[in-house]
Amino acid sequence: MRVLFMCTANSCRSILCEALFNHWAPQGFEAISSGSFPRGQILPRSLTTLQQAGISTEGLSSKGNEAFEDNPPEIVITVCDKAAGETCPAYFGPALKSHWGLADPSDVVGDEATIDAAFRATLARIEQRCRAFFALPFDSLGRDELKRELDRIGAL
């Protein structure tokens, strides 16, 4: 199952989601990420946060939705409010869409410890949601039930 985490800039929250999801993903699951208006580079603190948590950053890049035109996801999860209000590209076809809103840790102002704490808290929330996702009984969930479960996880 291919899951796309989508944000606006694809430099922080969606990148954290992609890396953490893939870190915990069982065989047959893969996360990718994109931005509707990609920044083209990942925020250095996003990479540092992942590395400090022991999560690989290999292969991560800031990219747009068109990168997946030939291989669309089954599920699209938006992680910022701006992207949640956007229409998914037509080439994503019948992908299920859910919103797992996350406050942007890169917006936090303060000393280094405060900013680091915001990034770690965001990563912890993503881990909670990913673990709930992987605990779902995929074999017994229909499309509508899966959508309800994805939305429930987004409220965690």
C-alpha positions as CSV (number, residue, x, y, z in Angstrom):
1,M,0.0,0.0,0.0
2,R,1.4,3.4,-1.0
3,V,0.6,6.3,1.2
4,L,1.4,9.9,0.2
5,F,1.9,12.5,2.9
6,M,1.2,15.9,1.4
7,C,2.0,19.4,2.7
8,T,2.4,22.7,1.0
9,A,6.2,23.1,0.9
10,N,7.3,19.4,1.4
11,S,10.1,20.5,3.6
12,C,9.1,19.6,7.2
13,R,5.9,17.8,8.3
14,S,5.3,15.7,5.2
15,I,9.0,14.8,5.2
16,L,8.9,13.8,8.9
17,C,5.8,11.6,8.1
18,E,7.4,9.9,5.1
19,A,10.6,9.0,7.0
20,L,8.9,7.9,10.2
21,F,6.2,5.9,8.4
22,N,8.8,4.1,6.3
23,H,10.9,3.5,9.5
24,W,8.0,1.5,11.1
25,A,6.4,0.2,7.9
26,P,5.9,-3.6,7.6
27,Q,6.6,-5.2,4.2
28,G,4.0,-4.1,1.6
29,F,3.7,-0.5,2.9
30,E,5.5,2.5,1.5
31,A,5.3,6.2,2.3
32,I,6.1,9.0,-0.1
33,S,5.7,12.8,0.3
34,S,5.1,15.8,-1.8
35,G,4.2,19.4,-1.7
36,S,1.6,21.4,-3.7
37,F,4.2,24.2,-3.8
38,P,7.5,22.4,-2.9
39,R,10.3,24.4,-1.4
40,G,12.8,22.3,-3.3
41,Q,14.9,21.6,-0.1
42,I,14.2,20.0,3.2
43,L,14.6,22.1,6.4
44,P,17.9,21.1,8.0
45,R,16.2,20.8,11.4
46,S,13.8,18.2,9.9
47,L,16.8,16.1,8.9
48,T,18.6,16.6,12.2
49,T,15.4,15.6,14.2
50,L,15.1,12.4,12.2
51,Q,18.8,11.6,12.5
52,Q,18.7,12.2,16.3
53,A,15.7,9.8,16.5
54,G,17.7,7.1,14.6
55,I,15.5,7.4,11.5
56,S,17.1,7.2,8.0
57,T,17.0,10.4,5.9
58,E,18.4,8.6,2.8
59,G,16.4,9.3,-0.3
60,L,14.3,12.2,1.1
61,S,13.8,15.2,-1.1
62,S,11.3,18.0,-1.5
63,K,9.2,17.4,-4.6
64,G,5.8,18.2,-6.1
65,N,2.8,16.0,-6.7
66,E,3.7,15.5,-10.4
67,A,6.6,13.2,-9.2
68,F,3.9,10.5,-8.6
69,E,1.8,11.0,-11.8
70,D,2.9,7.6,-13.2
71,N,2.6,5.7,-9.8
72,P,-0.2,7.3,-7.8
73,P,-0.8,6.5,-4.1
74,E,-3.7,4.5,-2.7
75,I,-4.0,6.9,0.2
76,V,-3.3,10.7,0.4
77,I,-2.9,12.2,3.8
78,T,-2.6,15.9,4.1
79,V,-0.7,17.2,7.2
80,C,-1.2,21.0,6.9
81,D,-4.4,22.9,6.7
82,K,-3.5,24.7,3.5
83,A,-3.0,21.4,1.6
84,A,-6.1,19.9,3.2
85,G,-8.2,22.5,1.4
86,E,-6.7,21.7,-2.0
87,T,-8.1,19.3,-4.5
88,C,-5.9,16.3,-5.2
89,P,-4.6,16.1,-8.7
90,A,-6.8,14.1,-11.1
91,Y,-4.0,11.6,-11.7
92,F,-4.3,10.4,-8.1
93,G,-7.5,8.8,-9.2
94,P,-9.5,7.0,-6.6
95,A,-7.0,7.5,-3.7
96,L,-8.6,7.8,-0.3
97,K,-8.0,11.2,1.3
98,S,-7.7,12.0,4.9
99,H,-6.3,14.9,7.0
100,W,-3.9,14.4,9.8
101,G,-3.3,18.1,10.8
102,L,0.0,18.9,12.5
103,A,1.1,22.3,13.8
104,D,4.2,23.4,11.9
105,P,7.2,23.1,14.2
106,S,9.2,25.4,11.9
107,D,6.9,28.2,12.9
108,V,7.9,27.9,16.6
109,V,9.9,30.9,17.9
110,G,12.2,30.6,20.8
111,D,15.6,29.3,21.8
112,E,17.1,26.2,20.4
113,A,15.7,23.9,23.1
114,T,12.2,25.2,22.5
115,I,12.4,24.7,18.8
116,D,14.0,21.2,19.2
117,A,11.2,20.3,21.6
118,A,8.6,21.3,19.0
119,F,10.2,19.2,16.3
120,R,10.4,16.2,18.7
121,A,6.8,16.6,19.8
122,T,5.7,16.6,16.1
123,L,7.7,13.5,15.5
124,A,6.1,11.8,18.5
125,R,2.6,12.7,17.3
126,I,3.4,11.3,13.9
127,E,4.7,8.1,15.5
128,Q,1.5,7.7,17.5
129,R,-0.6,8.0,14.3
130,C,1.6,5.7,12.3
131,R,1.4,3.0,15.0
132,A,-2.4,3.4,15.0
133,F,-2.4,3.1,11.2
134,F,-0.3,-0.1,11.2
135,A,-2.6,-1.6,13.8
136,L,-5.6,-1.4,11.5
137,P,-7.1,-4.7,10.3
138,F,-6.6,-3.9,6.6
139,D,-7.8,-7.3,5.4
140,S,-11.3,-6.7,6.9
141,L,-11.8,-3.0,6.2
142,G,-13.8,-1.8,3.3
143,R,-13.1,1.5,1.6
144,D,-15.6,3.5,3.7
145,E,-14.5,1.9,7.0
146,L,-10.8,2.6,6.1
147,K,-11.7,6.2,5.4
148,R,-13.4,6.5,8.8
149,E,-10.4,4.9,10.6
150,L,-7.9,7.2,8.8
151,D,-10.0,10.2,9.9
152,R,-10.1,8.9,13.5
153,I,-6.3,8.5,13.5
154,G,-6.0,12.1,12.3
155,A,-7.8,13.2,15.4
156,L,-5.3,11.5,17.7
